[in-house]
Amino acid sequence: MTGTATLLTITSILLQYSLLLFVYFFLFRVLKLAYAEFNAPCHSKASDDTPAIARLTVVATGKSPLSATQYSIDESIAIGRSDHNDIIVDDSFVSAEHACITAVKQDFVLTDLHSTNGTYLNNGKIAEDVVLQPGDIIRVGPASFKFER
């Protein structure tokens, strides 16, 4: 009888530890996915509705030449000093991941990505996400863009 009891005890302990490992693995995967989603430089929040096409027209560049005079926005566009951005502003006042514009349903939202020197909308520094209106002027470092739809 003690052999059967010992075998059942060992089996029970193994199952308990297996369940515990499975729960920890599941939590690890959920946290990893959440971390990746929230730390994406410019993640798309667009709905299944096709967003209206918008564009940014360069108004001023300062001493930092840009690669184009107009940039179209489909779902999102990232602005910053780093090479992986859609609009690269090579200036020391611009953060590597500075700001992004994301389509949300039929609107476009400007988000400052915790930049050092801030993102400006119509000469005011933004503190939270802002829905853009046609004609808005966005300033990132020395570069200024006019939002158009």
MIDOSE-1310 file (N, C-alpha, C; in nm, 2 decimals, decimal comma, always signed):
residues 149
mtgt	+0,08/-0,12/+0,00/+0,00/+0,00/+0,00/+0,09/+0,13/+0,00; +0,20/+0,12/+0,06/+0,29/+0,24/+0,07/+0,35/+0,27/-0,07; +0,37/+0,18/-0,15/+0,42/+0,20/-0,29/+0,32/+0,27/-0,37; +0,19/+0,24/-0,36/+0,09/+0,30/-0,44/+0,07/+0,45/-0,39
atll	+0,07/+0,46/-0,25/+0,05/+0,60/-0,20/+0,17/+0,69/-0,24; +0,29/+0,63/-0,24/+0,41/+0,71/-0,28/+0,40/+0,75/-0,42; +0,36/+0,66/-0,51/+0,34/+0,69/-0,65/+0,23/+0,80/-0,67; +0,12/+0,79/-0,60/+0,02/+0,89/-0,61/+0,07/+1,03/-0,56
tits	+0,14/+1,03/-0,46/+0,20/+1,15/-0,40/+0,29/+1,22/-0,50; +0,38/+1,14/-0,56/+0,48/+1,19/-0,66/+0,40/+1,24/-0,78; +0,30/+1,17/-0,83/+0,22/+1,21/-0,94/+0,15/+1,34/-0,91; +0,09/+1,35/-0,80/+0,02/+1,47/-0,76/+0,12/+1,59/-0,75
illq	+0,24/+1,58/-0,70/+0,33/+1,68/-0,69/+0,38/+1,73/-0,83; +0,40/+1,63/-0,92/+0,44/+1,66/-1,06/+0,33/+1,74/-1,13; +0,21/+1,70/-1,11/+0,10/+1,77/-1,18/+0,08/+1,91/-1,13; +0,10/+1,93/-1,00/+0,09/+2,06/-0,94/+0,20/+2,15/-0,99
ysll	+0,32/+2,10/-1,00/+0,43/+2,18/-1,05/+0,41/+2,21/-1,20; +0,36/+2,11/-1,27/+0,34/+2,13/-1,42/+0,23/+2,24/-1,44; +0,13/+2,24/-1,36/+0,02/+2,34/-1,37/+0,08/+2,48/-1,33; +0,16/+2,48/-1,23/+0,22/+2,61/-1,19/+0,31/+2,66/-1,30
lfvy	+0,39/+2,58/-1,36/+0,48/+2,62/-1,47/+0,39/+2,67/-1,59; +0,28/+2,60/-1,62/+0,20/+2,64/-1,73/+0,14/+2,78/-1,71; +0,09/+2,80/-1,58/+0,04/+2,93/-1,55/+0,14/+3,04/-1,56; +0,26/+3,02/-1,51/+0,37/+3,12/-1,53/+0,41/+3,14/-1,67
fflf	+0,41/+3,04/-1,75/+0,44/+3,05/-1,90/+0,33/+3,13/-1,97; +0,20/+3,11/-1,93/+0,09/+3,18/-1,99/+0,10/+3,33/-1,95; +0,13/+3,36/-1,83/+0,14/+3,50/-1,78/+0,26/+3,57/-1,85; +0,37/+3,50/-1,87/+0,49/+3,55/-1,93/+0,45/+3,59/-2,08
rvlk	+0,38/+3,51/-2,15/+0,34/+3,53/-2,29/+0,25/+3,65/-2,30; +0,15/+3,66/-2,21/+0,06/+3,77/-2,21/+0,13/+3,91/-2,18; +0,22/+3,91/-2,08/+0,30/+4,03/-2,05/+0,39/+4,07/-2,16; +0,45/+3,97/-2,22/+0,54/+4,00/-2,34/+0,46/+4,06/-2,45
laya	+0,35/+4,01/-2,48/+0,26/+4,06/-2,59/+0,22/+4,21/-2,56; +0,18/+4,23/-2,43/+0,13/+4,36/-2,39/+0,25/+4,46/-2,40; +0,37/+4,42/-2,35/+0,48/+4,51/-2,36/+0,52/+4,54/-2,50; +0,51/+4,45/-2,59/+0,54/+4,48/-2,73/+0,44/+4,57/-2,79
efna	+0,31/+4,56/-2,75/+0,21/+4,64/-2,81/+0,22/+4,78/-2,76; +0,25/+4,80/-2,63/+0,25/+4,94/-2,58/+0,38/+5,01/-2,61; +0,49/+4,94/-2,64/+0,62/+5,00/-2,67/+0,65/+5,01/-2,82; +0,55/+4,98/-2,90/+0,57/+5,00/-3,04/+0,58/+5,15/-3,07
pchs	+0,68/+5,19/-3,15/+0,69/+5,34/-3,17/+0,57/+5,41/-3,23; +0,50/+5,34/-3,32/+0,38/+5,41/-3,37/+0,29/+5,29/-3,41; +0,21/+5,24/-3,32/+0,12/+5,13/-3,35/-0,01/+5,18/-3,41; -0,06/+5,10/-3,50/-0,18/+5,14/-3,57/-0,31/+5,11/-3,48
kasd	-0,39/+5,21/-3,45/-0,51/+5,18/-3,38/-0,63/+5,19/-3,47; -0,60/+5,18/-3,60/-0,71/+5,19/-3,70/-0,81/+5,08/-3,69; -0,94/+5,12/-3,72/-1,04/+5,02/-3,71/-1,05/+4,95/-3,85; -1,15/+4,86/-3,86/-1,16/+4,79/-3,99/-1,22/+4,89/-4,10
dtpa	-1,27/+5,00/-4,05/-1,32/+5,10/-4,15/-1,19/+5,16/-4,22; -1,21/+5,18/-4,35/-1,10/+5,24/-4,43/-1,08/+5,39/-4,39; -0,97/+5,43/-4,33/-0,96/+5,57/-4,29/-0,95/+5,66/-4,41; -0,99/+5,78/-4,39/-0,97/+5,88/-4,50/-0,82/+5,91/-4,52
iarl	-0,78/+5,92/-4,64/-0,64/+5,95/-4,67/-0,61/+6,09/-4,63; -0,49/+6,11/-4,56/-0,45/+6,24/-4,52/-0,30/+6,26/-4,56; -0,25/+6,38/-4,55/-0,11/+6,40/-4,58/-0,06/+6,52/-4,49; +0,07/+6,51/-4,48/+0,15/+6,62/-4,42/+0,23/+6,69/-4,53
tvva	+0,21/+6,83/-4,53/+0,29/+6,91/-4,63/+0,40/+6,98/-4,55; +0,52/+6,97/-4,59/+0,63/+7,04/-4,52/+0,61/+7,19/-4,53; +0,61/+7,26/-4,42/+0,61/+7,41/-4,42/+0,74/+7,47/-4,40; +0,82/+7,41/-4,30/+0,96/+7,46/-4,28/+1,04/+7,34/-4,23
tgks	+1,17/+7,34/-4,26/+1,26/+7,24/-4,22/+1,38/+7,28/-4,14; +1,40/+7,41/-4,12/+1,51/+7,46/-4,05/+1,64/+7,42/-4,13; +1,74/+7,37/-4,06/+1,86/+7,33/-4,13/+1,86/+7,18/-4,16; +1,75/+7,11/-4,13/+1,74/+6,97/-4,15/+1,66/+6,94/-4,28
plsa	+1,73/+6,91/-4,39/+1,65/+6,88/-4,51/+1,57/+6,75/-4,49; +1,45/+6,74/-4,55/+1,37/+6,62/-4,55/+1,37/+6,56/-4,68; +1,33/+6,43/-4,69/+1,33/+6,35/-4,81/+1,22/+6,39/-4,91; +1,12/+6,45/-4,86/+1,00/+6,49/-4,95/+0,94/+6,62/-4,90
tqys	+0,85/+6,67/-4,98/+0,78/+6,79/-4,94/+0,63/+6,76/-4,90; +0,59/+6,63/-4,93/+0,46/+6,58/-4,88/+0,47/+6,44/-4,84; +0,40/+6,40/-4,73/+0,40/+6,26/-4,68/+0,25/+6,22/-4,67; +0,22/+6,11/-4,73/+0,08/+6,06/-4,72/+0,07/+5,98/-4,59
ides	-0,05/+5,98/-4,53/-0,08/+5,90/-4,41/-0,19/+5,81/-4,44; -0,16/+5,68/-4,44/-0,27/+5,58/-4,45/-0,32/+5,54/-4,32; -0,25/+5,45/-4,25/-0,29/+5,41/-4,11/-0,21/+5,48/-4,00; -0,08/+5,50/-4,03/+0,00/+5,57/-3,93/+0,13/+5,62/-4,00
iaig	+0,19/+5,72/-3,93/+0,32/+5,77/-3,98/+0,40/+5,81/-3,86; +0,53/+5,77/-3,85/+0,62/+5,79/-3,74/+0,72/+5,90/-3,78; +0,74/+5,99/-3,68/+0,83/+6,10/-3,70/+0,94/+6,10/-3,60; +1,07/+6,11/-3,64/+1,17/+6,11/-3,54/+1,31/+6,12/-3,61
rsdh	+1,41/+6,11/-3,53/+1,55/+6,12/-3,58/+1,61/+5,98/-3,62; +1,55/+5,87/-3,57/+1,60/+5,74/-3,61/+1,56/+5,70/-3,75; +1,64/+5,61/-3,81/+1,62/+5,57/-3,95/+1,50/+5,49/-3,97; +1,44/+5,43/-3,87/+1,32/+5,35/-3,89/+1,19/+5,43/-3,90
ndii	+1,20/+5,56/-3,88/+1,08/+5,64/-3,89/+1,04/+5,67/-4,03; +0,91/+5,70/-4,05/+0,87/+5,73/-4,19/+0,92/+5,87/-4,23; +0,92/+5,96/-4,14/+0,97/+6,10/-4,16/+1,09/+6,11/-4,07; +1,21/+6,13/-4,13/+1,33/+6,14/-4,05/+1,37/+6,29/-4,05
vdds	+1,38/+6,34/-3,92/+1,42/+6,48/-3,90/+1,56/+6,47/-3,83; +1,66/+6,49/-3,90/+1,80/+6,48/-3,84/+1,84/+6,60/-3,77; +1,80/+6,61/-3,65/+1,83/+6,73/-3,57/+1,84/+6,69/-3,42; +1,93/+6,75/-3,35/+1,95/+6,71/-3,21/+1,83/+6,75/-3,12
fvsa	+1,74/+6,83/-3,16/+1,62/+6,86/-3,08/+1,51/+6,76/-3,10; +1,53/+6,67/-3,19/+1,43/+6,57/-3,22/+1,47/+6,43/-3,16; +1,38/+6,37/-3,09/+1,41/+6,24/-3,03/+1,41/+6,13/-3,13; +1,47/+6,02/-3,10/+1,48/+5,90/-3,19/+1,34/+5,86/-3,24
ehac	+1,24/+5,85/-3,15/+1,10/+5,82/-3,17/+1,03/+5,94/-3,11; +1,00/+6,04/-3,19/+0,95/+6,17/-3,14/+0,79/+6,17/-3,13; +0,73/+6,14/-3,24/+0,58/+6,15/-3,25/+0,53/+6,06/-3,36; +0,40/+6,04/-3,35/+0,33/+5,97/-3,46/+0,19/+6,02/-3,48
itav	+0,14/+5,99/-3,60/+0,00/+6,02/-3,63/-0,06/+5,89/-3,67; -0,17/+5,86/-3,61/-0,24/+5,73/-3,63/-0,39/+5,75/-3,67; -0,43/+5,67/-3,76/-0,57/+5,68/-3,80/-0,66/+5,61/-3,69; -0,76/+5,67/-3,64/-0,85/+5,61/-3,55/-0,99/+5,64/-3,60
kqdf	-1,05/+5,53/-3,65/-1,18/+5,54/-3,73/-1,16/+5,64/-3,84; -1,23/+5,75/-3,84/-1,22/+5,85/-3,95/-1,14/+5,97/-3,91; -1,07/+5,97/-3,79/-0,99/+6,08/-3,74/-0,84/+6,04/-3,75; -0,76/+6,14/-3,73/-0,61/+6,12/-3,72/-0,57/+6,18/-3,59
vltd	-0,49/+6,10/-3,51/-0,46/+6,14/-3,38/-0,30/+6,16/-3,38; -0,26/+6,28/-3,32/-0,12/+6,31/-3,30/-0,08/+6,27/-3,16; +0,03/+6,19/-3,15/+0,07/+6,14/-3,02/+0,22/+6,18/-3,01; +0,25/+6,24/-2,90/+0,40/+6,26/-2,86/+0,45/+6,14/-2,79
lhst	+0,56/+6,08/-2,84/+0,61/+5,96/-2,79/+0,71/+5,98/-2,68; +0,67/+6,07/-2,58/+0,76/+6,10/-2,47/+0,89/+6,16/-2,51; +0,88/+6,25/-2,61/+1,00/+6,31/-2,66/+1,06/+6,41/-2,56; +1,19/+6,44/-2,57/+1,26/+6,53/-2,48/+1,21/+6,67/-2,49
ngty	+1,20/+6,72/-2,61/+1,16/+6,86/-2,63/+1,02/+6,88/-2,67; +0,94/+6,78/-2,68/+0,80/+6,80/-2,70/+0,76/+6,81/-2,85; +0,63/+6,79/-2,87/+0,57/+6,81/-3,00/+0,47/+6,92/-2,99; +0,47/+7,01/-3,09/+0,38/+7,13/-3,09/+0,27/+7,12/-3,19
lnng	+0,15/+7,16/-3,16/+0,04/+7,17/-3,25/-0,01/+7,31/-3,24; -0,01/+7,38/-3,36/-0,05/+7,52/-3,36/+0,01/+7,61/-3,25; +0,14/+7,59/-3,24/+0,23/+7,67/-3,14/+0,21/+7,63/-3,00; +0,13/+7,53/-2,97/+0,11/+7,49/-2,83/+0,17/+7,35/-2,81
kiae	+0,24/+7,33/-2,70/+0,29/+7,19/-2,67/+0,18/+7,10/-2,63; +0,18/+6,98/-2,69/+0,07/+6,88/-2,66/+0,11/+6,80/-2,54; +0,02/+6,77/-2,46/+0,04/+6,69/-2,34/-0,02/+6,55/-2,35; -0,11/+6,54/-2,44/-0,18/+6,41/-2,46/-0,22/+6,40/-2,60
dvvl	-0,28/+6,28/-2,64/-0,32/+6,26/-2,78/-0,42/+6,37/-2,82; -0,40/+6,42/-2,95/-0,49/+6,52/-3,00/-0,54/+6,48/-3,14; -0,67/+6,50/-3,16/-0,73/+6,48/-3,29/-0,70/+6,59/-3,38; -0,64/+6,56/-3,50/-0,60/+6,67/-3,59/-0,71/+6,72/-3,68
qpgd	-0,71/+6,84/-3,71/-0,81/+6,91/-3,79/-0,73/+6,96/-3,92; -0,80/+6,96/-4,03/-0,73/+7,02/-4,15/-0,68/+7,16/-4,13; -0,55/+7,18/-4,17/-0,49/+7,31/-4,15/-0,40/+7,32/-4,03; -0,41/+7,22/-3,94/-0,33/+7,22/-3,82/-0,18/+7,22/-3,86
iirv	-0,10/+7,29/-3,78/+0,05/+7,30/-3,80/+0,11/+7,22/-3,69; +0,19/+7,12/-3,73/+0,26/+7,03/-3,63/+0,41/+7,07/-3,64; +0,47/+7,09/-3,53/+0,61/+7,12/-3,52/+0,69/+7,01/-3,44; +0,79/+6,96/-3,50/+0,88/+6,86/-3,44/+1,02/+6,91/-3,46
gpas	+1,08/+6,96/-3,35/+1,21/+7,02/-3,37/+1,20/+7,14/-3,46; +1,29/+7,15/-3,56/+1,29/+7,26/-3,65/+1,19/+7,24/-3,77; +1,13/+7,12/-3,78/+1,05/+7,09/-3,90/+0,90/+7,12/-3,86; +0,83/+7,18/-3,95/+0,69/+7,21/-3,94/+0,61/+7,15/-4,05
fkfe	+0,49/+7,09/-4,02/+0,41/+7,02/-4,12/+0,27/+7,08/-4,11; +0,20/+7,09/-4,23/+0,06/+7,12/-4,23/-0,02/+7,00/-4,25; -0,12/+6,97/-4,17/-0,20/+6,85/-4,18/-0,32/+6,88/-4,28; -0,33/+6,80/-4,38/-0,44/+6,82/-4,48/-0,51/+6,69/-4,50
r	-0,64/+6,71/-4,54/-0,72/+6,59/-4,57/-0,79/+6,61/-4,71
